C-alpha cells in the first residue's frame, strides 16, 4: 500500500535459543517468511554479520555460487544490504554496503565500548529517517553508521548486561 515509503529491514545479531522442537520450527518458519515476504520488499536489509554467519553455519542459508554471503539478500529481492562487522581479511572487519548494481562500499568499524551490543537498530532507524528526507542510499549510510557508533559510545550498562545504545540525544 505504501510503495513510496522505503522499507528498512533490520535483522539483529541476537537469537533467542529454541527450547523445544516447536520453538525451532517456529524460528525456521519465521526465517522462511522473512525471505519470502519481507526481503523482496525491502529497500535495504541491515544485518549483523554474526547473524548471517550463524545462518550459514546452521545450514539455514545457502551461499554457494554467490560473490559474498550478503548477496543472498540481493538474490532474494532486496535493493541494498548493509552488513555490520563483515570480515574483509583475517583480523579486519568493516561495515559493507552492497547494491544490486554490484557497487560495494566499505566503512570503517569503530571500536565499540566494552560489553556492547549491536548498533543495528539505531543504524536502521537513522537510515529510515535519512531516506525519508530524500537522501539516496549511499548518501544516507555513512551518517546512519556514525549515529550507531555515537549511540553505542554514549550508551549505558544497566546492571550486569550489555551496553544499551542511547538512541535519543547524547549525554
N, C-alpha and C positions, 0 to 999 in steps of 0.2 A: 504493500500500500504506500510505502514511503521510499520509493526507489531513489529519490533525490537526496536522501539523508545517508551519509556514509555509515556503513556498519563496521565498527571496530570490534573485533572478537579477541578477547584476552583469554588465553589458556595458561593458567598458572602452573607453578612448579610443584606445589604441594598436592599429594594424593592421599586420601584417607584410605588406609588399607581395608580390604574386604574381610569381614569377619566370618561370613558364611558364603556358600557357593551361590546363594541367591543374590548377595551383595555383589559378587564377582560378575554374575550375569547382568545385573543392573548397570554396572560400570561399563561392560562391553557394549550394552545397548546404548548407553549414553555416548560412548565413543563413536559408534556407528551413526547415531543420529547427528552428532556434530559434523562428521564428514559428509553425510548425505544432505543435511538440511541447512546447516549454518555456514560452513566454509564456502560452498558455492555462491552464497550471497554476500560474503564478506569482502569489503574493500581492502581490508588489511587484517592479518592474523598476527597478534603479538603473543609469542610463546617463549617460555624459558627453555633453553636448550636442554637442561636437565630433564624436563618432562619429555621432550622429544626423544632423548637418548633412552629414557626408560621405556617408552613405547616400542622403540626399535628392539631393545634387549628382550622385552617380553613377547615379541613377535606380533604385536598389535598393528605395527606399521611396517609396510614393506617398502624398501627404498632402492631395491636393485634396479640398475639402469638409470638412476637419477643423478644429476650432477652433484647435488647435495641433498641431505635429508629434508631440508626446508622446501625443496621443490615438490614434495608430496602435497603441500598445501596449494601450490600453484596448479598442480595437476588436478586437484580436487575442485578448483574453480576460484580460489581467492586471487585478487589482483596483485597484492603485495604480501610479504611476510617479513616480520621483524623477529629475529631470533636473538634473544638476550643471552650473552655469555657463550657464544658459539666458538668452538676451537678453530683457530687459524692454522697453527702448527704446534708441536709439542711445547707446552708451557705458556702459550699465548692465546688469549681469547679476545673476542670483540663482539660488539652488537652488529648484526648484519641486517641490511635492508636488501631484499631481493624482489624484483618486479617481474612481471610477465614478459617484458621485453628482453630479459636476460641481464639487465643492469643490476650490479651488486655494489653496494657501498658499505664500507666498514667504518664503525665508530668506536673510539676507544672506550674501554671499560674502566670506570673509576673504581679504585679500591673501596669496597664497602666497609663500614664500621663493623666491629665485632658483633657476632650473633645477629646479623641482618637477614631479613627475609628477602623476598623478591620485590623489586620496584615495578613489576609488570603492570599491576593495577593502576598505579599512578601514571605510568607511561601511556597506557591505553586511554585513560581519562583525559590527559593532556593532549594526546593526539586527536581524540574526538573533538575537543574544543578548538584546536588549531584548524582542523579540517572544516569545521562548521564556520570558521572565519574566512574560508575560501582559499586557504593555503593549499598548495599541491603537496602530495605525499613527501617528495624529497625535501621540500621546504619545512614541513612540519615535524619530521622525525628528529632532527638534531635538538631543537628546543624541548621536545617531549622527553627525550632521553635525559637531557640536562635537568628537567624538572624532577624526573625519577631519582636521579642521583642526589639532588638537593633535598628531596623529601626523606630519603634514607639518611643522609648526613645529619639532618635535624630531627630525626625520629627519636623515639624514646623506648626504653625497655620497661615493660610492665611486669614486674616480678622477675621470674627466672626464665621467661620465654624469649622469643626472638624480638629484635628491634622492630617497632611498628612505625612505618613511614608517617611523617607529619604531612598530611595531604593539604590542609587548608592553611595557607600562610606559613611563615617561617619565624621561629622564635629568635 
